[in-house]
Amino acid sequence: MKRFIFLMMALCLITPTITATGKPEVPIEKPEKLVVWCNTVHESVTNGTSRGGANLTAEFEKLYDVKIEWVPLAWDQMLEKIQLELTVSQGEPDVVFAVVDWATPAFLESFIDLSPYLKKNPIENMEDFSLGGINAFTLQGGLRFVPYRSNVQLMHYNKDLFDMYGLKEPKTMEELGEAAKKMTHTRADGAKVYGLAFIGSQTPLEIIRAFGGDVVDSDGKYVLNSSETRKAIAFMKDLYVAGAIPPNFESLTSANSRQLYVNGLIGMMFQGDNYYYQLNDSTKSGVAGKSWFASIPPSQDKSQQPGNVKLALWGAGIPKNAKKNTNDMAYEFIKFFTSRTNQLEMALNGNSPSRSIVYENEEYIKLAPYAEASLSSSPYAYPLIPAVNGIAEVMDAALEEISRAITGSKTIENALSDASKKILSILKREGIPQ
């Protein structure tokens, strides 16, 4: 009899639990490691190798008895590699980092809906995260990525040039335009100094937003052809005619603009908040100690302060084709590193925090004097264009026609008319109702 009871107990221990559906629930084996596809900066700010000191990777590995294998991907190849990996039956990464600009429905569909995890094992104080970022990473009501690293766009400016021309921080976009024209000049060495950096793929859309316009709204509806857009384009055309922006702006990148700025050839520039460190690095910047910052202002027609600004955001998600036995641990990874405590630790390591509460921390403020400006801009920060399917073509079409209007090769009306035809055709093809 005792032998019979022992055998029954043994069978109970090895027999899988039967679920409500009648299917056996096989216990999930804890993985030995997590493979994390990332950008180099994600690893450095987590391990404390850029600055700071807290090695959160080591803390996580000790706490969960699992190894993290960071796999940094080159930026110019990152999206292509991730998209290719998502097409195979079982991918290598257990966690993937992605920027909000990639978050089209087609891209988000390849990642696990985190709602069941969030309900069962909630991430604390989700209200800290930018609503614009949460919305952009959500598909069909389910969050696919949790914000991990965030950059709020600020106006960086050369204080020496402002003092030289008796200028104050602009409170409206119109004041900013006048300041840009006033400080535009040719130096004694023959070098041209421009009042405002102008990144061809970015700045036109930021200025349109400051005037209250947009290309498409949060529902994917086309809204570029508006009075606000016309005012913004007329404003930019005036700067172009005055020589206050580089004439080759269409080909200028963010990196190009930063180089002109640190060489003293740009008065003002829209860049992420944490570029403050690079712009004031005495070993690399000719304007170190002279580069200040402020919130990007709105048009004088808008009562809101500050203006709507670009949100650059990285999130962490779990691919649907990841190994099933790693999903639970992958979620623990995301929860651990996006907690309030660890977002602060990573911020002290050089990360741009995705939680707004970090900007209020005294220890962080000492390292990041721009924290107050970032915090005030955070509620008005969201991706430049909602990530609808076909977004790359939409952006290209909008920027192409806006640039033609700025340079005068087309009238504003003709440029907007042609942009409408192109963009509405793309949105119709993608099945986005107008």
N, C-alpha and C positions, 0 to 999 in steps of 0.2 A: 504493500500500500504506500509506504513512504517513497519507494522507488517511482511509483506511478505519479505521485504528487510532484516529485522532483522533475520528472520528464515534462509534465504539464507546465510547470513554471519556466522551464528552459524554452519550451515552444513559445510561450508568451513573450519572452525576451527577444526572440529572433524573428517572430512573425510581424510583418509591417502592420501598422495601425490601419483600420478600414475607415475611410472617410464617409461623409454623408452621401456621397455619390456612389458608394459601393466600390470605389477604386482604392487600391492600397496606397497609402502615403509613405513613400520610401524616405527614410531619414537622410537629410542632406549632410554630406561630409564637409567638414570645415576645410577650406583651402589652405595650402601651405604658403601661397603668395597671391598678391594682387598685381596685375600688370596694368599700369596707368600710362596712357598716352597723353602727353602734355606738351606745353611750350617750356623752354628752359627755365623761364622765370618762375614757373609754378614749383619746380623742384627746389630752386635756390631759396625762395622765400619761406618754404616749408621746412627746409633743413637748416636755415639760418646761415647759409654760406655767403649770402650777399652782404648782409650786415645783421646786427642783432646777435643772437646766440642760441635761442631756443630751437632745439632739433625736434620738431614735432613728429617727423617720420619715425625717429627712434622711440618716442613716447607711444605712438600708435602700435608699433611692432611689439613693444613690450606688453602693452595693455591687452592686445588681442592675439598675441602669439602667432603673428602672421608677417611675412616679409612683403614689403612694398618694392616692386620693380618699376622705377620711373623710366619711361621711354620718351625722352625729349625729341620732338619732330621739328625740322626746319620750317620756319613760318611760311616760306613761299611754296612749300609742298604739302603743308599740313592738311588743308581741306581735301585736296585730291586723294591723299593717302587714306584719310578717314572714310571718305565716300566709297573708295574701292574696297576697304576692309568691311564695310557694312553690307556688301553684296554677297559675301561668302557665307556658307552654312554655319560655320563656327569661327568667330573672329578671335584674334589674339588678345585685345585689350578687355579688361574687366571694368575699367572706368575710362571715360574719354572726356577731355576738356574741349570746349568749343566756344567760339565767340558768338555773341548775339546776332551778328550780321548773317550768320549761316543758318539761323533758326527758321527756315521756311517749313511749312507743313510737311513737305516731302522729306526733309532732313529729320525733323522731330519725330516723325512716324517710325524711324528706325531705333528709337530709344524707349526704354521701359517707362510706363506711366508710374510715377512715384507715389501716387495718391494712397494706395494700400499701405505702403511703408509709413507714410506720413501720418496716417490714421492710427496705425498700430504702435508706432515708435516715433512720435513727433519730434521734429527739429524745433528747438526752442525759439520763441520770439520771432516768428517769421515776418512780423510787421517791420523789423529793422531793414529788410531788403527793399530796394526800390520797386515800387509798384510797376513802373515801366519795364523793369527787367523781368519781374515775375510774369507779367502778361506776355512778354515776348517769348519766354521759354515754356509757355503753356499751350497745349494742343487739345482741343475737344474737352476742355475742363480739367485736364490732367497735367501736372507739372512734370516736365521731362528733364530739366536741368536745374540745379540749385546754384544761385549766384555764389561765386568763389572769389573773384577779383574784379574790381570795378574802377573805372576812371571817369570822373566827372570833368567835363570840359570847362576850363577857365580861360580867361584872357591873361596872358603873360605879357609884361611890357618892360621896356628899357627905361628905368627911372631917370637916367642921365639925360636921355632925349626929352622926356617929359619936362624936366627941370629947365633944360636949355631953351625950350619954347614956351615956358610958363603954363604948362598944361596940367589939368587935374584929371583924376580918374573919371572917365565918361560914365554918366548915369543913363544915357540913352544911346541907341545905335546911331542916331543923327550926330550926337556929340562925338562919338567914336570916329565917325567919318570925317568930321571937321578936324579932329586931332590928327588923323592919318594924313590929311592933306597938308597941314601946317608943318609937320615934322619931316615931310618928304623933301630931300635936298641932295645935292652932290657934294661930297666931302672934298677937302683940299687935295687929297690924293687921286681925285677923279672918280672914286667909287660912288655909285648911286645908292642912297638910303631910301627905302620904301616905308611908308607909314604903317602898312598892314600886310602881313603875310597872307598869301592867297593860295590855298591848296585846291587844285582844280577839281578833285573828286570829292571835296568835303565842304570847303568854306561857302560856296554859293548856297548849298542847302541849309547851312547853319544860319546864314543871314536871312534867308527866306523864312526860316522858323522864327527868328527874332522879330520879324515883322508880322508874325501871326499866320503865316502861310505854311504849306506842306505840299508834298508831291501826292501821296495817298494818305488817307486817314487810317485810324486803327482797324477799321473794317475792310481796308483795301480799296476804298472808294477813291476815285481820282479827284483831286482838289487843287491841282497846280494852277489851273487857269482861273485865278482869283485876283481881286483888287490888291490884296496884301502882297501877292507874288509880283504884281506889276510894280508896286512901290519899291519892293526889295531889289528887283532887277534894275530899275532906274537909279537906285542908290549905288549899286555896284558899278553900273555903267559910268556914273559920275566919277567914281574913284579911279576907274580905268582911264578915262579921258584926262583926269588930273595927274596921271602918272603915279598915283599913291599906292598902287599894287604892281607887282612884277608883270611886265607885258607877256611873259611866257607862262603865265599862271596855269594854263591848261595842262602843262606837262610837269608841274611842280608836285612833288610828293611831300608828305609830312616830314620825312627825314631831310629833304632839300631845304625846307623852310626852317627847320631847327638849325641847320648849318648856317644859313644866312643870318639868323637871329644871333647865334653865339659869335658870329663875326662882326656884329654891330651894324648889320645892313638892313635890319628890320626893326621897326618901332614897337609893333604889337603883333601878337600871334595867338590863335586859339589852339590850345593843346590840353591834353590830360593833366589833371592837377599834379600828379607825382613827377612830372617833368621838371618841376621846380628844382629838384636835386641836380639833375643833369645840367640845367641852364645856369646853375650857380656853382658848378664844379670848377674850381680855380685851375685844375690841371687840363681842362678841356674847353672851357668857355671864356671868351674874351669879354663877356658881360657879367662874370661872376661877381656877386655882391650888389649888382645893379638891376637884376631881374626881379621884378615884383609881380604881383598877381591881383586879380579882381574877378568878380563874377561877370559873365558876359551879359551886357545890358540889352533890354528889349527896345523896340521902337518907341518913340515918344507917344504914339497912339495907344500903347498898351499900359494899363495901370499896374500890371503885375511886375514885381521886382523879385529876383532877377529875371532874365529872359529864359525861354525854353532852350535847353542846351543838349548837346549830343551826350549820350551815355555809351561808353565803351565798356563791355562787360564780358567776362568769362564765366562759364558755368561748368559744373561737373555732372555727368549723366552716365547711365548704364546702358550699353548697347543691348538690343534684343537678342543678338546672336552671340553674346558672351556666354561663357561656360555657366550652366545653371547653378552649379555648386558654389559659385563665387558671388552671386547676386546679393545675398544677405550681407556678406562681409563688405561688398562694394558700397552698399547703402550705409553701413556703419562708418566706412571711410568718409563718405560725403557728409554725414552728420557730424562726425568728429571734427573735421577741418573747417566746417562752416559754423561751428558754435561761436557764441560771443567771445568766450575766453580765447579760443584759438585764432579767431579772426584778429583779435587784438595782438596776440603774440606774433602772428605773421605780419601784421602792419608794422610792428617794431622791427621786424626783419626786412622791411622794405616793400611789403605787399600793399597794394591799394585796396583797402577793405571794402567788402561788399555790404557790410552792415553799417548803417548810419550812426549807430550808437558809438562806434569806435572813434568817430570824429569829435565826440564830446569828452573823450578820455584825456585827462591832463598830461599823462605821460606821453601819449601820442601827439598832442598839440605841441609839446616841446620839440618834437622831431619834425612835425609837419605844420608849419605856421599857417598854411593855406586851409587848415581843417575847417575853420568857420565858414570860409567862402564855399568850400565844397559842400558842407552841410546845408547851407542856405540854398544852393543850387540843386541839391539832390531831388527835391520833390518835383522839379521841372525838367528832370533828365530822362530821356528815353532814346531808343535807337533812331538814327536819322530817318529811316524809312521802315515801316512795318515789314517784317520778313515774309512777304507773300511769295508764292511760287512765281518764278520769272523775275525776281527782284533785281538781279544783275542787269538784265536788259532794260528794265524800267529806269534804273539809275543812269545807265549809259545814255538812254534816249533823253532823259530830263536834262542831264548835265551838258550834253552836246548842244541842245537848243538854247539853254540858258547862256552858255559860253558865247554862242553866236550873237545873242542879243547884247551881251556885255561888250563885246568887241565891235559891235555895230555892223557886222556882216548881214544881219537881219534886223528888222524892226522887232520890238518887243511883242507886238501883236502877232506878227507872222511866225516868230519863234514859238510862242505859246500855242498857236494854232497847229503847227507841225508837231510839237511835242504831244499835244492831245491825240492826234491821229495815231502816232506811233504807240503811245502808252496804252490807250484804250484798246488797241488791237492786241497788245500783249496780254492785258488783263482778261479780255474776252477769250483768247486762246486758252488761258489758264483756268477758265471757268469761274472767275471772280465777278459776282454780280455788281452792276453799277446802278 
